[in-house]
Amino acid sequence: MDRMPAFPRSVQQILRLTRDVNCAPKDLVRVIDHDPVVTVKILRVVNSAYYSLPKQITSINHAVVYMGFNSLKNLALSIAAIGMLPKESLAGFDAQEYLLHSLTTANIAKMLAPRVGNVDPTDCFIAGLLHDFGKVVFAQYMPKEFREALMMSEWSQTSLHLALREIIGTDHAVVGAMLVEKWRFAAPLVETIRHQFGDNLLDTEMIACVFAANQISKKLKFGSGGNPKVEELPPAIAKRLGGTLDEVIASLGDLDPMCEEAKAFASS
């Protein structure tokens, strides 16, 4: 955990600002505007089909008006996290396929949010985007053990988190939650990442969206997070979303255009 690279300076400034209850949106805008890389990536995401805003957003100042202070902060932090992905595949873990899976999971989670009521769609997007980030830690710093877990998961068609627990002693949800907690993401986001599996699943709106989105992305083979096993929706989640996994997929319509846009973003 301590060896993971620090966020860029601008993102560290965003973290400091958002810990200050007296911070004004204009202070956040000023910091982001001084980092052209983060600015371009935020505007690219905001203007994508993920957000479906009524007009083209051309500045961070406009973005904060449409998205709100907290949503813009979370998006900036998430883009910084994506920027920390290794450029080359490690330990048999394909970073581009991982990113595609994460982006499609994020978008589907956001699409599902209105069905469950009291949850912010953007928070669901962020949680979906980062739900597997613990795998990146393992791939970079425990490559031998992570490769063994990937092979075990594939051979036995078992869930990757179970293979990780057997080989490493913990899983990517625990590590990912520790990491986003260290980065000072909100408690519900940390909770969603930590409790995303069937054996420790919590019954919350955000977890329902992210769990279902993860299974949908895997079933439709939108990228790969290194875990081929698709799980059916537990009864509590099926109740929140109004149907089985196949029924929820059918209700979402054609997701291929969304996947194509995610591929374009992942490769840019």
Protein Blocks (a to p, Z undefined) as FASTA:
>chain_A
ZZpccddfklmmmmmmmmpmkbcfklmmmmmmmmmklmmmmmmmmmmmklopabdcfbfk
lmmmmnomklmmmmmmmmmmmmmpcfbdcehiafklmmmmmmmmmmmmmmmmmmnopacf
klmmmmmmmmmmmmmmmmmmmmmlmmmmmmmmmmnopafklmmmmmnopafklmmmmmmm
mnopafklmmmmmmmcfklcccdfklmmmmmmmmmmmmnopajehiabccdddfklmmmn
opafklmmmmnopaklmmmmmmmmmmZZ
